[in-house]
Amino acid sequence: MSFAGWALAALAAFVANTAWFALARARPVGRFKVTRDDGVLFDFATSTGTFSINPRAQVLTYTRGGQRGSLKFSDIKGLAYRFDADYALLEEMFFGFNLADMLPRYHDTIDWFAIAAVTHDGRRIPLFLSGRYQQREFLLGWYIELQEWLLERLGLLKDVEAQSRTALDAIGAHTGSPPLL
């Protein structure tokens, strides 16, 4: 087989593998959708509920499931911004388990980003939660990063960390910039 034939075969394999990767990772992730931002109210919806911030009245109201409530800005001690990586054993098995996957460095993970309002009495009101599957393979980090870069540019994969930081900035700006906890 000629070099052109090998190159074409490699390109076809990359495209097929990336398409499979996109389909397998196309499950929904958390959302942050601003529904109103007119200077009077800042309303947004996330996978944890719907929220309304009234900067003039200095009140955050929320609806989570069947629960409704409100917080005065003075009751908010700060915003907790957290990252957590959970071992994704099922996904690891689905995409192929090998000897290197037994090392923690190469464990596939679900990377979670969360934002919560923390009150002075210790209550936590979840405002945002989103996660994304991160595949890690021995000697293939460059290949996985290339696939992620391509899928992000095509709009098929969300940058959950950037989305969480956008949410944190917007929520913080509309609630008087409480401290990060």
N, C-alpha and C positions, 0 to 999 in steps of 0.2 A: 504494500500500500504506500502511496506517495505521501509526502509531507502534507500536501493540501487535503488529502483524504483523512489523515490523522487529525488535522486541525478541525476539519468539518465534523468529524465524529466526536471530538472533544467538546466542540461548541454545542452540538446537539445533545450530548450527555449533560452539559451544564444547564441548558435550557430546560430539559426534561426534569432534572433534579430540582431546579429552582421552582418550576411550576408545582411539583409535588410538595416541596417545602412550603410554598405559598398556600396551597390548599390545606395542608395539615395545620398550619398556623393561623388560618383565617377565622378562628373562633373569636367571638366578641370580647373586647377588652372594655375596661371602664370608660365612661364618657364624661365629658365636661362640656355642657352646652349652655351658653348664655342665651336666655330667652328675653331679657329686658335689661337695658342699660341706658337710661334716659336722664341721669343726673338726680332723679328722685328715688328710684328703686334700682337695685341690681338683683335680678332674678336669674337663677341658674339651676340646671338639673344635672345630677350625676347618677351613677349606678346605686348610690346609697339613699337618694331621695331628691326632693325639690326644696329649694331654699330661696329666701328673699331677704335682702339686706337693705335697710332703710338708714342711710347715713345721717339724715337729719334727725330722725327720732332715735338714732343709735340703738337699733334693734335688729337682731337676726332671727327670722322665723323659719321654721323647718317643718317638713312633713316627711316622715320616714315610715313606710309601711302604713299602718293605721295610727301611728303616733304623731301627734302635733305638739309643737312647743315653740317657745321663743326665749331668747337670751338678750339681755341688755349688754351693750359693749362693756360696761363696767363690771359685769359678771365674768367676762372672758379673761382668764389669766394669760392665755396665749394660744398660739396655733402649734399643734404637734405635727411635724412633717417626718414621716418614717419610711424607711426602705427595709425590706426584708426579702431574703432569697430562700425559698423552700425547695427542697429536693424534689425533682419531678421524675419519680421512679417509673410511673406508667408511661410517660412520654419517652423516657430513656429506653424502656423495653420495646416500645413501638417503633422507634427509629433505629433500633439495633444496639444491643448491649455487647460490649467487648471488654477485654481485660483492663484496658486503661480506664474504663468507666467506674472501676472499683476505687480509684483514687479520688478523693474529694475535689481536687482541682478540676477534674473532668466530669463532675456530676452535672447533668442538665438541671436547670432550675426554673422556677417561676419567680420572676422578679416583681415584687409587689411594692407599690407606692401608695401611701395613705396620708390623708390630711384630716385632722380632727380639731375641733374647738375644745379647749380644756378650760373648765370653770374653776373658780377659786375653791369650790368645795370638792374638786376632784372628778367631777363628771366629764365624760368624753362624748362629744357629739360628732360622729363620723360625717365628714363633708365630702370626701372623695376617696375612692378606692379603685385602683386599676393594676392589672398585672400583665406580664408578657413572658412567654416561654423563651428561654435562652439555652440554645444547644451549645455544648462544649465538647470538642473532640480533640484527641491527641494529634498534633501537627496539622490540624485543619482549621485553626482559628482564623487565618487569613481568608479561607474559602467561605466560612460562615459569615464573616464580616462583609465580604463582597456580596453575598446573597442578600443580607439584610440591607445593605446600602442600596442595592438595585430595587428591592421590593419597597423600601421606604420612598424612593424617588418615583416609583410607579403608583404610589398611594395604596399599596396592598398590605402594608405593615405600618402600624403606628409606632412612633417614638414615645413610649409611655412616660419616660422620664421627662421629656420636654413638655408633654401634656400636663404632667403633675406640677411642674414648675410654673407653667402658665396659670394653672388653677390657683396655686399658692399665691402668686403675685396679685392676681385679680381679687381673690378673697381678702388678702391682707390689705390691699389698697382701699377697699370699700369698707373695711371694719376698723379703720384708724391705725393700721399697722401694729397689731399686737405683737409682742415678742415671740420668737420661735422657741419652742420648748424641746 
